[in-house]
Amino acid sequence: MNTHIIKFRETSREEELEFYSNKLLIDERHTFNTIDEAKNFPLVQQIFYLPFVKKVVLNKKSVYIEKLNILKWEEVQDELSKQLSEFLNNGGKVSNIENKTNIPITVYAESTPNPNVMKFVLNKQLFKEVHEFKNVDDTKNAPIAQSLFNFPFVKEVFLDFNFISITLNSKYDWNENVMEIREFIRSYIQDGNNIIDENSIKNIPSKLDLNIEKLDDISKQIIEIIEKHVKPAVASDGGNIVFESYEKDTKNVNVILQGACSGCPSSTVTLKNGIENMLKQMLPGMIHEVNAINS
């Protein structure tokens, strides 16, 4: 039964409240400042009939409503949740515009240099940033990662752009589980489930919080080389590399390996024969060695 359940939660803005559904409402974000702008969006028009509504934003499974300062949210939030649920469950439409972006999701599996890691590639971008989850406790704002940890054989989850790299627990075999994971990811996304709230995640990002302007020139050059020449190749193997620091006195470069690169038997060879040699050639006399601080 396709019943919409609408609940609400606070946002960072006191005048705004988020009303979120258990089902997908719309594919793309839309912002409305007047009822006239919402002529093709019956749900939004219904909301603007309320005298306290100033602005409405539709985004995936959520309706963000900004109110005028003529009342408090506590006075209307419960009733508004009920009204939105009833509108949708009684056949009311979110939009009269034909959905042209509902492209079927495809997922294919790729092996990686790390035998314990499989890369699942999708035909659409899902993530703006890199996110790595070592355990389920870190997945509060990443429902798709949280769901993947429900599989007993999943040890770690890594998300980047249009792929998900999954590390297998050692006592399991990918040959027995790859099809199950691939179908789960495809169905999870195709059904419009919440994937991730990247704005709320505190994780090791694709770039550490470094003040680039305060870094020395060598560090800046190393970062540029990694971003342009190293990361694309590493991502193709289901992983990521993050610059951590450059030691002027020893000329050592410290990096963080993520995804398939973390714990990979060939990562040392890649660092020494690949990344280290590249940096030595491009920055002659300035590099002694490259070390992964988390391997």
SVG drawing of the C-alpha trace seen along z (x, -y; Angstrom):
<svg xmlns="http://www.w3.org/2000/svg" viewBox="-9 -38 76 56">
<polyline fill="none" stroke="black" stroke-width="0.4" points="0.0,0.0 1.5,-3.3 0.6,-5.4 2.5,-8.6 3.5,-9.3 4.5,-12.9 6.5,-13.9 8.3,-17.2 11.6,-18.3 13.4,-21.5 16.0,-23.0 18.8,-25.4 16.4,-28.3 13.8,-29.1 11.2,-30.2 11.5,-27.1 10.2,-23.6 10.9,-20.4 8.0,-18.1 9.4,-14.8 7.7,-11.8 8.6,-8.1 8.3,-8.2 9.8,-10.1 7.9,-13.3 9.8,-14.7 13.1,-14.2 14.4,-17.8 14.5,-20.7 11.9,-23.4 11.5,-26.7 8.3,-28.8 7.8,-32.3 4.2,-32.7 1.2,-30.6 1.3,-31.7 4.8,-30.1 3.2,-26.8 0.5,-26.5 1.8,-23.1 2.3,-21.9 -1.0,-21.1 0.6,-20.2 2.4,-23.5 -0.7,-25.4 -2.5,-23.7 0.2,-24.8 0.1,-28.5 -3.7,-28.6 -2.5,-28.8 -2.2,-32.5 1.1,-32.0 3.1,-30.5 5.9,-32.7 8.0,-30.2 7.9,-26.6 10.8,-24.3 10.3,-20.8 13.3,-18.5 13.2,-14.8 11.2,-13.5 10.9,-16.8 8.8,-20.0 10.5,-22.9 8.0,-25.6 9.0,-29.0 6.4,-30.9 5.6,-34.5 6.1,-35.7 2.4,-35.7 2.3,-32.4 4.6,-29.7 5.2,-26.4 3.9,-24.6 0.5,-25.9 0.2,-24.4 2.9,-21.7 0.9,-18.7 -2.2,-19.7 -0.1,-20.6 1.5,-17.2 -1.9,-15.6 -3.2,-17.8 -0.2,-17.0 -0.6,-13.3 -4.3,-13.3 -3.8,-15.4 -1.3,-12.9 -3.1,-9.8 -6.4,-11.0 -4.9,-11.2 -3.5,-14.7 -0.6,-15.3 2.7,-16.8 3.3,-17.9 1.4,-18.0 4.7,-18.0 5.6,-14.7 8.6,-13.1 11.3,-13.0 14.2,-12.1 13.0,-8.7 15.7,-6.8 16.0,-3.1 18.9,-2.5 21.6,-0.1 24.4,1.2 27.3,3.2 30.1,4.8 33.8,4.3 36.6,6.1 39.4,4.0 43.1,4.5 41.9,5.2 40.4,8.8 38.2,7.9 36.6,4.9 34.1,4.8 33.1,1.6 29.4,1.1 29.0,-1.5 25.8,-3.3 24.6,-5.1 24.0,-8.3 25.8,-10.6 24.7,-10.1 27.4,-11.8 29.0,-15.2 31.7,-14.3 33.7,-11.2 32.4,-9.4 33.9,-6.4 32.2,-4.4 34.2,-2.0 31.2,-0.9 27.4,-1.3 27.7,-3.8 28.9,-6.5 26.0,-6.1 23.3,-8.1 23.0,-10.5 23.7,-8.0 20.7,-5.6 22.1,-3.7 25.3,-2.9 23.4,-2.0 21.3,0.4 24.3,2.1 25.7,2.7 22.7,4.9 24.3,7.5 26.6,9.6 29.3,9.8 29.7,6.1 32.7,4.7 33.1,1.2 31.3,-1.1 32.9,-3.8 30.8,-6.3 32.1,-8.5 30.4,-10.2 28.6,-7.3 30.0,-4.3 29.9,-2.4 32.9,-0.3 32.2,2.4 34.8,4.2 33.9,7.8 34.4,9.5 37.3,11.9 35.2,15.1 32.9,14.4 33.4,14.8 32.4,12.2 31.3,15.0 28.4,15.8 27.3,12.2 28.0,9.9 24.7,10.4 22.7,9.9 24.4,6.6 24.1,5.4 20.4,6.0 19.9,4.4 21.6,1.2 19.7,1.0 16.3,1.6 17.1,-0.7 17.8,-3.7 15.2,-2.9 12.5,-2.9 13.4,-6.4 14.7,-5.7 16.8,-8.3 20.4,-7.9 22.5,-10.4 22.4,-13.8 25.8,-15.0 25.4,-18.4 25.1,-16.6 27.9,-14.0 31.1,-14.5 33.5,-12.2 37.0,-12.1 36.3,-14.3 37.9,-14.2 40.1,-17.0 41.0,-17.5 40.1,-20.9 43.4,-22.5 43.9,-26.2 45.4,-26.0 46.5,-29.7 48.7,-29.0 50.4,-25.9 53.9,-26.1 54.4,-26.0 55.5,-22.4 52.4,-21.2 50.2,-23.2 52.0,-21.6 51.6,-18.1 47.9,-18.7 47.6,-19.8 49.4,-16.8 47.3,-14.4 44.1,-16.0 44.9,-16.1 47.0,-13.0 46.5,-10.5 42.8,-10.7 41.2,-9.8 43.3,-6.6 42.7,-5.7 38.9,-6.3 38.8,-3.9 40.0,-1.3 37.3,-2.1 39.3,-4.2 40.5,-7.6 43.7,-9.3 43.8,-12.4 46.8,-14.7 47.5,-14.9 50.8,-16.7 54.3,-17.4 57.3,-17.3 59.8,-19.9 62.7,-18.5 62.3,-14.8 60.7,-15.7 58.1,-12.9 54.5,-13.1 51.7,-11.7 48.5,-10.6 45.2,-8.9 44.0,-6.0 40.2,-5.3 37.9,-2.7 39.5,0.1 43.0,-1.4 42.7,-1.1 44.2,2.3 44.9,3.3 47.9,5.7 49.1,3.7 48.7,0.3 52.4,0.1 53.5,0.9 51.2,-1.8 52.5,-4.3 56.2,-3.6 56.2,-2.8 53.4,-5.0 52.7,-8.1 56.1,-8.5 57.9,-8.2 55.5,-10.7 56.0,-13.2 59.8,-12.8 59.8,-13.4 57.5,-16.4 59.1,-17.9 62.8,-16.9 64.8,-17.0 61.7,-17.8 60.3,-14.3 61.9,-11.6 59.0,-9.1 55.3,-8.9 53.6,-7.2 50.0,-6.2 49.3,-7.0 46.3,-4.7 47.7,-1.6"/>
</svg>
